[in-house]
Amino acid sequence: MSDSRQYKTKQKELILECIRTHKGSFITSKDIARTLAEQGAKVSTATIYRNLDRLEEEGIIARTSIEGSQSVSYRYLPDAPEGVYFFLKCESCGDLSPIDCSELQKLYEHVIESHHVSINPVKTVLYGLCEECFEREQRKA
C-alpha cells in the first residue's frame, strides 16, 4: 500500500505491545497469537499477519528467518541499541541475544568500504555459543 497514513487499530496496538514486551529479542507470529489469547484478546491469525506486514513497512519492526526455526521472527526496532549490532543464536540453548560491540561497527564499515557490499545488521544473525553456554563448555574442558 503506497498510502503514507498509518492506521492505528486496537488489534495493531495489542500486537505492537506484545512485540515491545520482548525488548530486543525476536518473537514469532505464533508467540504473538498465544500471548494475545492468554490475555483474552480476540485477534485472528490473518489480522496478526496483516498488521505485522504494516508494522514492517512502517519500519517499526524487522522480520527475519532464523535457522532452526520454522517460523519467521519479528523484532521491535525502536529499542535497538545505537550503532551497528548483530544477534547471536546459541547453538546449545537456542537463546537469541543482541551483540552490542564497537568492533562490529568497524567490521560493518570495512565491508562497505573494502568490498562494496552492504550488510543488513537488523537481519544478521551469527551462530555460536552464548556467554553462559561458552563458560559451561570451558569448565568441561
URQUI-V345208 format. One record per pair of residues at least 12 apart in sequence whose ideal C-beta (glycine too) atoms are under 7 Angstrom apart, sorted by the first residue. I is the first residue (numbers start at 1). J is the second residue. D is the distance in whole Angstrom. If there is no record, write none. Layout:
I:J:D  I:J:D
//
This chain:
6:58:6  11:43:5  11:47:5  11:51:6  12:51:5  14:36:6  14:41:5  14:43:6  15:32:6  15:43:7  15:48:6  15:51:5  15:52:7  16:55:6  16:60:7  18:32:5  18:35:5  18:36:6  19:61:6  19:74:6  19:76:5  20:76:5  23:79:5  24:79:6  24:98:5  25:75:7  25:96:6  26:66:7  26:73:4  26:74:6  26:75:5  26:96:6  27:73:7  27:74:6  28:71:4  28:72:7  28:73:5  29:48:5  29:49:6  29:52:6  29:71:7  30:71:6  32:48:6  33:45:6  33:48:6  52:74:6  59:77:7  60:77:6  60:78:7  61:74:5  61:75:6  61:76:6  61:77:6  62:74:7  62:75:5  62:77:6  62:122:4  62:123:6  64:123:4  64:125:7  66:89:6  66:96:7  66:125:6  67:89:7  67:127:7  81:98:6  81:100:5  83:105:5  84:104:5  84:105:5  84:108:4  84:121:5  85:98:5  85:99:6  85:100:5  85:104:6  85:121:6  86:99:5  86:104:6  86:121:6  86:124:5  86:125:7  86:126:5  87:99:7  87:125:5  87:126:7  88:126:5  88:128:6  88:130:6  89:125:5  89:127:5  90:129:6  90:130:4  90:133:6  91:127:6  91:128:6  91:129:6  92:129:6  92:133:4  93:130:6  93:133:5  95:130:5  97:130:6  99:126:7  108:121:6
//
